[in-house]
């Protein structure tokens, strides 16, 4: 397969941009963008054509508190708002150069189809990183790795209870499937040095297990705090690297819908700041 390099959204690769954001904003908080028009405030409520406006206001209010933003593609596509997603990511890059955008799409297919998904994420939307599903093996991951400056974030131990149906199964050698995924992604699959993992905050023991397996080599995207009930202190203790970073801890609904009134952006800023500070307190306690 020919190498597709793409055009960087900022100097350095995804890992470098994420590390810079950790340091610059003193933050491990990733703000998830899951826009549901039924929950929009005031005159925006029910208005799918206002998705960009709502998300833009959240981004502008919380950017100083965040190390990354994570739009979930289904919330845009289901409302025929892909053009608004393009505009939103362009806005993030323009207003906050170097702050990574993780497109949460959990793609998983092989060959030419995966190449098209990569073009969608990295050319059309200009995302800095993409979540992908490892179930179909290395040849379903390889097309994304051709984009050397972009992140490939592989599902490992997800935050939903049903993840145990497969991820906790024993495989050859006596390890769990999620442990095998962690070893592969940290080792032979990480040909570009741009891989990361998804491990949910709702499973802190497994998060600690994954960190032991991969050492400080990989960042971990950690969904599940806030509305899903994951514990910040336990997550930070389990998932941090030796320098106190290594994580993008995602919160979506608790920040997006902190207020149903006209103060929604200011309320989002307040909750994002409180979450960032709680994460940083946990970092200092470890």
N, C-alpha and C positions, 0 to 999 in steps of 0.2 A: 504494500500500500504506500502511495506517495505521501510525503510529509506535508501536512497543511499547517502552516505556521500562524496564519491569521495576523491581526493587528492588535497590539497590546492596548489596553485601556489606560495603562499607566506604566511607568518604568518598572522593570523587574517582573518576575513571575508571580503567580498567585500567592505562593508561600511567603515571598518577600513583602508583598503588599499587605498581607494579613499581619505579619510580624510588625510592620511599620505602624499599622493601625492599633495593634495592642499597645505599643509604646507611646504613640502620639496622643491617643485619647485615654490612656491608662484604663483600658476597658477590655473585658472579655465578653461583653454583651453583644449578641447578634439580634437585631430587631426583625422579626418576621412580618411580612406584609401579606396578609390573608384577607383581602377586602371583601366584605359581605354587605352589599347595598342595603339589605334589610336591617342592618345594625348601624348604618350611618346616622350622624346627628342631624337634627333639625330638617331644613329644607332639602338636604341631600338624601334623606332616607328613601330607599327604593330606587334611586337614580343610578343605574349602571353607567350612564354617561358621565358620572362624576367620580368614577374610580380613580382616575389620575389625580384629580383635585384633592381628594381625601388622602391618598397615599403621599402625594407631594407634601402636603401640610405635615403629615406624620414624619416624613423623612427630614424635612427642614427643622422640625422641632427636636428631633432626637439624634441627629447626626453626630453631635459633639459627645454623646454618651455611648456611642456604638463602635464596635470594631468591624461590623459588616451589616449588610441588609440581606434578607432572604425572602424575595417574593415567591409565592407558591403559584405555579403556572395555572393550576386548575381553577383558582378563584378568578382569574382573568379570562381564560378560554371559555369557561361556562357562561360568561356574560358577553361573549363576542367582543372582548376588550383587549385582544392581543396588541392592537395598535397603541392602546394606552399603556400597556406593559413596556413596549418599546420606548415610548416617550418617557416613562418613569425612570427606566434604567439610564437613558441618556441624561435625564435631569440629575440623577445621583452622580454620574460621572462628571458632569459639568460643574455642579456645585461643590462636590466633595472629591476632588481628584485623589486617586489612590485608595479610597475606601471601597473594599471589595463588595461586589454583588454576587450572591450565591443564588442561582436559579434552581429552585426546588421542583424537580420534575420526575425524579426517580426513574429515568429511562433505563430500558433493558431489552436490547435486541442485538442482532449480529450483523456483520458485514455491511453491505451498502445501506441498509436501513439505519444502522448506528451512525454511519457517516453523515446521513441527513439530519439525524437528531443533533449531532455535534455542530453541524452548520447552523441549524436553527438556534441553538443556545449561544454559540460563540460569534456567529456572523450576524444573524438577524437581531438577536437581543443584546449582543455584546456583553454577555455575562462573564464574570471573572472565574466562575466555577459552576459546576453542575453536579447535582446528586444523581447517582446511577445505581442500578440494581445488579449485583454480581451473580445472580442465579444461573445465568447462561454461560458463565465462565470467562476466561481471559479474552477470547476473541470478541466478546461483547463489550469489553472495556477498552481494548486497543485503539479503536478509532478516535476516542476522546483524547488519548495520550499523545496523538499526533500534534495536538495544540499545546506546544511546549510551555507556553506562558499562562495556561489556564489550569484551574484546579479540577480534579476528578475526585468527588467525595462519595465513597462507596458505603452503601448500607451494610452495617455490621450487626449491631444489637439494637433494634428499634424500640421506641418508647411504648408501643402498644402492647397490650397483654397477649394478643394473638401471635406476636412475633415468636413466642416460645414454641409454637407448633412446629416450626422448622429450625429456627436459629439455635435452639437448645439441644437438638438431636446429636447423639454421639456419632462420630465418623471414624474412619480408619485411624488407628493410633490412640484411640480413647479420648480424643479431645472433642469439644463441642463444635458444631458447625460455625458459630460466630467466631470462635477462637481460630479456626482454620482460615476463615476470611481475613481476620486481622493479620495472621502470619503471611498470607499471600500478598495482601495489599502493602504491607511493610517491606516485603521482600521482592520476589520475582515480578510482580505486577507493577511495581513502582518504577518503571523504566525512565520516566521523565522527571522523577523527584517531585512531582506535583500532586501526589495522592494524599487523601485524607479519609477519615472514617466518620460514620454516623453511629453514635451510641447514645441511647436515651438516658435522661436523668432519672427516670423511674426505676432503673436497675443499677444502683451505685456499685454493687459488688461486681457486676459484670463490667462496668466502666473501669473499675480499678484493675480488673483482670486484663482488659484490653490494653490499658496503659502499661502494665507489666510486660505484656507481650511485645509491644511496639517500642517501648522505651520513649525517648524524647523525639523519635524520628518523625512522627506524624501528628498533625493537628487533628483534633476531634471536634466535630460538630455535635452539640449536645442539645437536642430538643427535649421538651417535657417539663420545664419549670413553668411557674405561673398557673395557667388554667388546667394543665395536666397534672399538677400536684407534685412535681419533682422537687426534691430538697436541694437548695443552693449549697449549703455547707457540705453536705455529703457528696454532692457532685464535684465541687471544687477539690475536696480532699482526695477523691478517687481519681480525677482525671487530669489534674494539673501536671505540668512538666517540672523538672527540678528548678527552673528559673521562675516558676509561678505563672506561666502562660500555657500555651498549647491547646487552648480550648476556644470555641465560639459557642457560647451558651445562649440558646435561642429562647426568646419570649415573643409571642405574637399577640394573642387576644387580650392578655392582661394590659398590654400597652396600647394597642389600637383602640380598644373600647373602654378606656379608663374613665371616659365621660361621654354621656349621650347629649351633652349640651354644646353650646357655642364655644366653650372652653376646651373642646376635645384635644386640640393640638397641645395646649399648655398642660393639660392633664397627662397626655402621653409623655411629654417631656419630664414631668415630675415622676411618673412611675418608672420611666427608663432610667432616670438619675438614681432613684431609690434602689432599683434592681442592680445597676452598675455598682453602687456603693456597697450593697449587700454582698455581691460577688467579691469585691475588693477586701471587705472585712474578712471574708472566709479565706482569701488568699493570705492575708497577714497572720491568720490564726494557725495555719498549717506549719 
